[in-house]
Amino acid sequence: MEEIQLFLAHAIQLEREAASRYDELQAMMQSAGNKEVAAFFADMARFARRHLEEAMQRGGFREIPQMHWSEFRWPSGVSPEAAAWEGVDALMDVQSALLLALDGEDRSRSFYSQVRDATQDPDVRRFAAEFAEEEAGHVEALHHWIERQHAGR
């Protein structure tokens, strides 16, 4: 990916999907009575929206860029967040919800890392590296929550 605007449009779409999915997980955990995990997912949705806003500012977008699905250059043809969330189930337990979120964050980290490693554009490389690092932090946070769930059993 050699165009910063195209890269940022991908980042915006990815973070938009992440925020939406975290909202779903937060609502599921809230209805299941797990306020602590619901609050964690609400925080993750806020982080995704913050990243979305940062990408929009960096790209100079006033509105979310509207692209046809065929214009996106996802590694597997679908956004890393969308691919990970196909298994959302209203009856999902906490562990499954955390693992699903982990899969999405890990796919996102991998996407940004791949862009960082493949691009020749220094701005794309810099932003992709920064976004990959942020996603790695989310992966770490999810591992922490998964370990907490195992310890609580």
Phi, psi and omega in degrees: 000115188249003181241124184299321180297319179294317178301313182294327175297322176296315180299319179298313179298316181299313181290327177297315178294320179298315180300316180298316181292321177294326174299317178299313181295321179299315180296320178298314182290326177296314180292333178280355178086011179262083185294327182294312179289325176301317179295322177298314179295325177296320176298318180296323176296319178296318177300316180298318179293324177295317178295322177299313179298319178298317179295321178295317179297315181298326180273353182071024180276132173272330178232159178298126180298134179260115179236145174289148183305329182287346179277342180285149180242058178285144182305321182250015179088355179219148180304142179305324179288318180295320181298321183287337190262008181296342183263018181294131182226132182300340181258017183296138177276172184301312182300315180296320179296317179295319179293323177295316177297319178300317179300316179297315180293322179293320176296320179294316177301316180297317178302309181297321178296319178296318178297314179305315184285335186263335188282152173259347182281122183295327178290316177299316180299315182296312181292319180297320178296317179297316181293322178298320179295319177298317179295323177299324175296322177292320177300315179299317180297319179293322176300319178300314180294322178296317177298321178299319180295320178295319182292330182282352182280000000 
